[in-house]
Every structure is written in C-alpha cells, then in structure tokens.
Amino acid sequence: MSEIAATTVHEAYAFACMKCGYGWEQSYQIEHHVDVHGHAFVVYTADGQRVPSPLSTPTCANCGGHVVRIMRAG
C-alpha cells in the first residue's frame, strides 16, 4: 500500500476491569497515516506488535471481560 509519511505520537492509558477488578497500564505508538486516495487511517502498536485501538473494545487480560474503564495513565 502506498501512503504519505506517518505522524507518530505516544500515548499511555490505564485500564480497570469492572468484572474482576484487574488493573493495568499500556503505552501505545499511534501512527496517523493518509493513503494515496487522501483517506486517513490510524495504526496502533504496543510492545512492537500491531494492536486494535485501545478505545474500541478493550479486553481484560485477566478474565476476558469487556466492561473496562479507560483512564489516563499514572
């Protein structure tokens, strides 16, 4: 796929599972791209792996629950 150069930002989020109470933090590299047709798209990576947006449907790594509160890290 051809695209125009990406803009990369770093963000971190804290998560808390409302089912089991498990909490964790994760840092992300967020790359904002524009394809050759002018359509914007975003690529998220965490620990060097491409991942879905943490804001879409986060999943608890402890229990697999999907009712997860998202907060700023720290």
N, CA, C and O atoms as a Tinker XYZ file with bonds, in Angstrom:
   296  protein
     1  N      0.846000   -1.165000    0.000000    73     2
     2  CA     0.000000    0.000000    0.000000    64     1     3
     3  C      0.892000    1.230000    0.000000    63     2     4     5
     4  O      1.836000    1.297000    0.787000    81     3
     5  N      0.625000    2.191000   -0.849000    73     3     6
     6  CA     1.343000    3.452000   -0.881000    64     5     7
     7  C      0.655000    4.426000    0.049000    63     6     8     9
     8  O     -0.568000    4.417000    0.192000    81     7
     9  N      1.451000    5.260000    0.673000    73     7    10
    10  CA     0.872000    6.230000    1.580000    64     9    11
    11  C      1.835000    7.371000    1.792000    63    10    12    13
    12  O      3.024000    7.258000    1.494000    81    11
    13  N      1.329000    8.457000    2.302000    73    11    14
    14  CA     2.133000    9.611000    2.662000    64    13    15
    15  C      2.715000    9.336000    4.046000    63    14    16    17
    16  O      2.111000    8.613000    4.838000    81    15
    17  N      3.888000    9.908000    4.346000    73    15    18
    18  CA     4.584000    9.649000    5.611000    64    17    19
    19  C      3.666000    9.830000    6.819000    63    18    20    21
    20  O      2.786000   10.690000    6.837000    81    19
    21  N      3.900000    9.000000    7.816000    73    19    22
    22  CA     3.063000    8.975000    9.015000    64    21    23
    23  C      3.534000    9.984000   10.053000    63    22    24    25
    24  O      4.709000   10.347000   10.107000    81    23
    25  N      2.594000   10.424000   10.869000    73    23    26
    26  CA     2.892000   11.197000   12.067000    64    25    27
    27  C      2.681000   10.253000   13.238000    63    26    28    29
    28  O      1.626000    9.629000   13.351000    81    27
    29  N      3.683000   10.142000   14.115000    73    27    30
    30  CA     3.595000    9.204000   15.234000    64    29    31
    31  C      3.533000    9.956000   16.554000    63    30    32    33
    32  O      4.302000   10.888000   16.790000    81    31
    33  N      2.608000    9.539000   17.409000    73    31    34
    34  CA     2.521000   10.073000   18.769000    64    33    35
    35  C      2.557000    8.906000   19.743000    63    34    36    37
    36  O      2.246000    7.771000   19.380000    81    35
    37  N      2.939000    9.192000   20.974000    73    35    38
    38  CA     2.992000    8.169000   22.017000    64    37    39
    39  C      1.953000    8.524000   23.075000    63    38    40    41
    40  O      1.910000    9.654000   23.562000    81    39
    41  N      1.126000    7.561000   23.421000    73    39    42
    42  CA     0.123000    7.759000   24.464000    64    41    43
    43  C      0.077000    6.521000   25.344000    63    42    44    45
    44  O      0.376000    5.412000   24.901000    81    43
    45  N     -0.300000    6.730000   26.587000    73    43    46
    46  CA    -0.448000    5.621000   27.527000    64    45    47
    47  C     -1.818000    5.732000   28.185000    63    46    48    49
    48  O     -2.320000    6.829000   28.431000    81    47
    49  N     -2.403000    4.590000   28.460000    73    47    50
    50  CA    -3.715000    4.524000   29.095000    64    49    51
    51  C     -3.658000    3.569000   30.274000    63    50    52    53
    52  O     -2.863000    2.630000   30.294000    81    51
    53  N     -4.512000    3.822000   31.251000    73    51    54
    54  CA    -4.712000    2.898000   32.365000    64    53    55
    55  C     -6.087000    2.267000   32.168000    63    54    56    57
    56  O     -7.024000    2.921000   31.710000    81    55
    57  N     -6.191000    1.000000   32.516000    73    55    58
    58  CA    -7.428000    0.250000   32.333000    64    57    59
    59  C     -7.808000   -0.414000   33.650000    63    58    60    61
    60  O     -6.940000   -0.830000   34.416000    81    59
    61  N     -9.102000   -0.511000   33.908000    73    59    62
    62  CA    -9.603000   -1.220000   35.082000    64    61    63
    63  C    -10.804000   -2.051000   34.655000    63    62    64    65
    64  O    -11.780000   -1.524000   34.123000    81    63
    65  N    -10.722000   -3.352000   34.894000    73    63    66
    66  CA   -11.815000   -4.253000   34.548000    64    65    67
    67  C    -12.919000   -4.126000   35.595000    63    66    68    69
    68  O    -12.662000   -4.240000   36.793000    81    67
    69  N    -14.129000   -3.894000   35.144000    73    67    70
    70  CA   -15.265000   -3.756000   36.048000    64    69    71
    71  C    -15.828000   -5.111000   36.468000    63    70    72    73
    72  O    -16.676000   -5.188000   37.356000    81    71
    73  N    -15.348000   -6.190000   35.819000    73    71    74
    74  CA   -15.820000   -7.529000   36.160000    64    73    75
    75  C    -14.989000   -8.140000   37.288000    63    74    76    77
    76  O    -15.537000   -8.647000   38.267000    81    75
    77  N    -13.653000   -8.086000   37.142000    73    75    78
    78  CA   -12.798000   -8.763000   38.127000    64    77    79
    79  C    -11.924000   -7.811000   38.941000    63    78    80    81
    80  O    -11.296000   -8.229000   39.913000    81    79
    81  N    -11.877000   -6.528000   38.552000    73    79    82
    82  CA   -11.091000   -5.560000   39.301000    64    81    83
    83  C     -9.632000   -5.441000   38.889000    63    82    84    85
    84  O     -8.896000   -4.633000   39.456000    81    83
    85  N     -9.206000   -6.228000   37.917000    73    83    86
    86  CA    -7.816000   -6.190000   37.454000    64    85    87
    87  C     -7.514000   -4.832000   36.824000    63    86    88    89
    88  O     -8.335000   -4.289000   36.085000    81    87
    89  N     -6.330000   -4.285000   37.121000    73    87    90
    90  CA    -5.921000   -3.009000   36.548000    64    89    91
    91  C     -4.577000   -3.128000   35.862000    63    90    92    93
    92  O     -3.726000   -3.904000   36.297000    81    91
    93  N     -4.371000   -2.368000   34.791000    73    91    94
    94  CA    -3.099000   -2.384000   34.077000    64    93    95
    95  C     -2.929000   -1.091000   33.293000    63    94    96    97
    96  O     -3.889000   -0.356000   33.064000    81    95
    97  N     -1.686000   -0.827000   32.886000    73    95    98
    98  CA    -1.366000    0.303000   32.028000    64    97    99
    99  C     -0.687000   -0.207000   30.772000    63    98   100   101
   100  O     -0.016000   -1.239000   30.794000    81    99
   101  N     -0.863000    0.519000   29.678000    73    99   102
   102  CA    -0.230000    0.139000   28.415000    64   101   103
   103  C      0.132000    1.404000   27.646000    63   102   104   105
   104  O     -0.664000    2.339000   27.559000    81   103
   105  N      1.338000    1.425000   27.090000    73   103   106
   106  CA     1.786000    2.517000   26.226000    64   105   107
   107  C      1.591000    2.115000   24.771000    63   106   108   109
   108  O      1.738000    0.946000   24.413000    81   107
   109  N      1.258000    3.093000   23.941000    73   107   110
   110  CA     0.997000    2.847000   22.525000    64   109   111
   111  C      1.753000    3.842000   21.664000    63   110   112   113
   112  O      1.926000    5.002000   22.039000    81   111
   113  N      2.201000    3.378000   20.511000    73   111   114
   114  CA     2.641000    4.250000   19.434000    64   113   115
   115  C      1.458000    4.349000   18.504000    63   114   116   117
   116  O      0.924000    3.332000   18.062000    81   115
   117  N      1.044000    5.560000   18.203000    73   115   118
   118  CA    -0.126000    5.773000   17.367000    64   117   119
   119  C      0.336000    6.501000   16.111000    63   118   120   121
   120  O      0.782000    7.647000   16.173000    81   119
   121  N      0.224000    5.828000   14.978000    73   119   122
   122  CA     0.673000    6.378000   13.702000    64   121   123
   123  C     -0.533000    6.849000   12.896000    63   122   124   125
   124  O     -1.437000    6.071000   12.590000    81   123
   125  N     -0.530000    8.124000   12.562000    73   123   126
   126  CA    -1.592000    8.708000   11.740000    64   125   127
   127  C     -1.098000    8.747000   10.301000    63   126   128   129
   128  O     -0.090000    9.389000   10.002000    81   127
   129  N     -1.799000    8.068000    9.420000    73   127   130
   130  CA    -1.428000    7.953000    8.011000    64   129   131
   131  C     -2.507000    8.556000    7.121000    63   130   132   133
   132  O     -3.653000    8.738000    7.534000    81   131
   133  N     -2.112000    8.858000    5.891000    73   131   134
   134  CA    -3.056000    9.228000    4.835000    64   133   135
   135  C     -2.671000    8.401000    3.622000    63   134   136   137
   136  O     -1.523000    8.444000    3.179000    81   135
   137  N     -3.629000    7.640000    3.077000    73   135   138
   138  CA    -3.311000    6.815000    1.902000    64   137   139
   139  C     -3.290000    7.673000    0.637000    63   138   140   141
   140  O     -3.591000    8.866000    0.685000    81   139
   141  N     -2.940000    7.075000   -0.468000    73   139   142
   142  CA    -2.800000    7.818000   -1.729000    64   141   143
   143  C     -4.116000    8.412000   -2.224000    63   142   144   145
   144  O     -4.114000    9.279000   -3.098000    81   143
   145  N     -5.230000    7.955000   -1.677000    73   143   146
   146  CA    -6.540000    8.482000   -2.058000    64   145   147
   147  C     -6.999000    9.592000   -1.115000    63   146   148   149
   148  O     -8.105000   10.113000   -1.258000    81   147
   149  N     -6.144000    9.955000   -0.145000    73   147   150
   150  CA    -6.478000   11.020000    0.793000    64   149   151
   151  C     -7.270000   10.580000    2.001000    63   150   152   153
   152  O     -7.738000   11.425000    2.763000    81   151
   153  N     -7.439000    9.271000    2.205000    73   151   154
   154  CA    -8.189000    8.756000    3.353000    64   153   155
   155  C     -7.258000    8.569000    4.549000    63   154   156   157
   156  O     -6.206000    7.939000    4.444000    81   155
   157  N     -7.659000    9.121000    5.668000    73   155   158
   158  CA    -6.866000    8.992000    6.894000    64   157   159
   159  C     -7.119000    7.639000    7.543000    63   158   160   161
   160  O     -8.236000    7.122000    7.509000    81   159
   161  N     -6.072000    7.070000    8.136000    73   159   162
   162  CA    -6.225000    5.860000    8.941000    64   161   163
   163  C     -5.165000    5.863000   10.029000    63   162   164   165
   164  O     -4.142000    6.538000    9.916000    81   163
   165  N     -5.420000    5.111000   11.071000    73   163   166
   166  CA    -4.558000    5.096000   12.249000    64   165   167
   167  C     -4.096000    3.670000   12.504000    63   166   168   169
   168  O     -4.872000    2.724000   12.369000    81   167
   169  N     -2.823000    3.522000   12.875000    73   167   170
   170  CA    -2.252000    2.224000   13.229000    64   169   171
   171  C     -1.739000    2.325000   14.661000    63   170   172   173
   172  O     -0.965000    3.223000   14.990000    81   171
   173  N     -2.174000    1.399000   15.505000    73   171   174
   174  CA    -1.728000    1.338000   16.894000    64   173   175
   175  C     -0.738000    0.195000   17.050000    63   174   176   177
   176  O     -0.954000   -0.894000   16.519000    81   175
   177  N      0.356000    0.440000   17.781000    73   175   178
   178  CA     1.282000   -0.631000   18.135000    64   177   179
   179  C      1.565000   -0.549000   19.627000    63   178   180   181
   180  O      1.620000    0.535000   20.208000    81   179
   181  N      1.742000   -1.711000   20.233000    73   179   182
   182  CA     2.102000   -1.823000   21.645000    64   181   183
   183  C      3.137000   -2.928000   21.755000    63   182   184   185
   184  O      2.931000   -4.032000   21.251000    81   183
   185  N      4.238000   -2.634000   22.407000    73   183   186
   186  CA     5.326000   -3.611000   22.555000    64   185   187
   187  C      5.762000   -4.172000   21.204000    63   186   188   189
   188  O      6.076000   -5.357000   21.091000    81   187
   189  N      5.779000   -3.312000   20.176000    73   187   190
   190  CA     6.239000   -3.719000   18.859000    64   189   191
   191  C      5.248000   -4.513000   18.026000    63   190   192   193
   192  O      5.572000   -4.915000   16.908000    81   191
   193  N      4.054000   -4.747000   18.539000    73   191   194
   194  CA     3.033000   -5.522000   17.824000    64   193   195
   195  C      1.870000   -4.613000   17.435000    63   194   196   197
   196  O      1.454000   -3.759000   18.219000    81   195
   197  N      1.351000   -4.797000   16.228000    73   195   198
   198  CA     0.163000   -4.056000   15.822000    64   197   199
   199  C     -1.028000   -4.561000   16.628000    63   198   200   201
   200  O     -1.236000   -5.768000   16.757000    81   199
   201  N     -1.810000   -3.624000   17.170000    73   199   202
   202  CA    -2.954000   -3.967000   18.019000    64   201   203
   203  C     -4.163000   -3.133000   17.598000    63   202   204   205
   204  O     -4.009000   -2.098000   16.950000    81   203
   205  N     -5.367000   -3.583000   17.966000    73   203   206
   206  CA    -6.544000   -2.750000   17.697000    64   205   207
   207  C     -6.532000   -1.513000   18.590000    63   206   208   209
   208  O     -5.801000   -1.465000   19.580000    81   207
   209  N     -7.323000   -0.536000   18.249000    73   207   210
   210  CA    -7.424000    0.667000   19.069000    64   209   211
   211  C     -7.800000    0.289000   20.501000    63   210   212   213
   212  O     -8.735000   -0.484000   20.711000    81   211
   213  N     -7.081000    0.826000   21.483000    73   211   214
   214  CA    -7.429000    0.526000   22.873000    64   213   215
   215  C     -8.750000    1.166000   23.286000    63   214   216   217
   216  O     -9.290000    0.844000   24.345000    81   215
   217  N     -9.264000    2.055000   22.472000    73   215   218
   218  CA   -10.507000    2.746000   22.803000    64   217   219
   219  C    -11.743000    2.068000   22.228000    63   218   220   221
   220  O    -12.866000    2.450000   22.558000    81   219
   221  N    -11.549000    1.063000   21.369000    73   219   222
   222  CA   -12.698000    0.422000   20.725000    64   221   223
   223  C    -13.371000   -0.581000   21.657000    63   222   224   225
   224  O    -14.425000   -0.276000   22.215000    81   223
   225  N    -12.807000   -1.742000   21.839000    73   223   226
   226  CA   -13.375000   -2.746000   22.742000    64   225   227
   227  C    -12.246000   -3.405000   23.525000    63   226   228   229
   228  O    -11.822000   -4.511000   23.189000    81   227
   229  N    -11.756000   -2.733000   24.567000    73   227   230
   230  CA   -10.670000   -3.334000   25.344000    64   229   231
   231  C    -11.120000   -4.624000   26.020000    63   230   232   233
   232  O    -12.281000   -4.775000   26.402000    81   231
   233  N    -10.186000   -5.538000   26.158000    73   231   234
   234  CA   -10.454000   -6.831000   26.781000    64   233   235
   235  C     -9.532000   -7.009000   27.970000    63   234   236   237
   236  O     -8.330000   -6.763000   27.869000    81   235
   237  N    -10.079000   -7.430000   29.083000    73   235   238
   238  CA    -9.284000   -7.694000   30.278000    64   237   239
   239  C     -8.391000   -8.912000   30.040000    63   238   240   241
   240  O     -8.868000   -9.982000   29.662000    81   239
   241  N     -7.092000   -8.733000   30.269000    73   239   242
   242  CA    -6.140000   -9.840000   30.105000    64   241   243
   243  C     -6.293000  -10.876000   31.213000    63   242   244   245
   244  O     -5.822000  -12.005000   31.075000    81   243
   245  N     -6.944000  -10.503000   32.304000    73   243   246
   246  CA    -7.103000  -11.414000   33.435000    64   245   247
   247  C     -8.319000  -12.331000   33.280000    63   246   248   249
   248  O     -8.215000  -13.540000   33.483000    81   247
   249  N     -9.486000  -11.748000   32.916000    73   247   250
   250  CA   -10.714000  -12.555000   32.879000    64   249   251
   251  C    -11.400000  -12.575000   31.515000    63   250   252   253
   252  O    -12.363000  -13.316000   31.320000    81   251
   253  N    -10.912000  -11.764000   30.563000    73   251   254
   254  CA   -11.531000  -11.717000   29.243000    64   253   255
   255  C    -12.753000  -10.818000   29.166000    63   254   256   257
   256  O    -13.414000  -10.755000   28.130000    81   255
   257  N    -13.057000  -10.121000   30.256000    73   255   258
   258  CA   -14.224000   -9.240000   30.277000    64   257   259
   259  C    -14.067000   -8.044000   29.355000    63   258   260   261
   260  O    -12.951000   -7.631000   29.041000    81   259
   261  N    -15.204000   -7.486000   28.921000    73   259   262
   262  CA   -15.184000   -6.345000   28.010000    64   261   263
   263  C    -15.740000   -5.073000   28.635000    63   262   264   265
   264  O    -15.842000   -4.051000   27.956000    81   263
   265  N    -16.100000   -5.115000   29.911000    73   263   266
   266  CA   -16.531000   -3.898000   30.593000    64   265   267
   267  C    -15.294000   -3.349000   31.291000    63   266   268   269
   268  O    -14.985000   -3.706000   32.428000    81   267
   269  N    -14.593000   -2.469000   30.575000    73   267   270
   270  CA   -13.299000   -1.969000   31.027000    64   269   271
   271  C    -13.340000   -0.449000   31.046000    63   270   272   273
   272  O    -13.716000    0.185000   30.061000    81   271
   273  N    -12.952000    0.122000   32.165000    73   271   274
   274  CA   -12.857000    1.576000   32.275000    64   273   275
   275  C    -11.492000    1.998000   31.769000    63   274   276   277
   276  O    -10.480000    1.386000   32.110000    81   275
   277  N    -11.462000    3.049000   30.953000    73   275   278
   278  CA   -10.218000    3.566000   30.388000    64   277   279
   279  C     -9.953000    4.933000   31.013000    63   278   280   281
   280  O    -10.826000    5.800000   31.044000    81   279
   281  N     -8.722000    5.107000   31.512000    73   279   282
   282  CA    -8.333000    6.355000   32.166000    64   281   283
   283  C     -6.969000    6.789000   31.647000    63   282   284   285
   284  O     -6.287000    6.029000   30.960000    81   283
   285  N     -6.578000    8.010000   31.978000    73   283   286
   286  CA    -5.221000    8.411000   31.612000    64   285   287
   287  C     -4.246000    7.676000   32.518000    63   286   288   289
   288  O     -4.553000    7.386000   33.674000    81   287
   289  N     -3.079000    7.381000   31.988000    73   287   290
   290  CA    -2.070000    6.629000   32.744000    64   289   291
   291  C     -1.546000    7.467000   33.903000    63   290   292   293
   292  O     -1.602000    8.697000   33.886000    81   291
   293  N     -1.038000    6.768000   34.900000    73   291   294
   294  CA    -0.412000    7.458000   36.028000    64   293   295
   295  C     -1.134000    7.195000   37.242000    63   294   296
   296  O     -0.758000    7.690000   38.304000    81   295
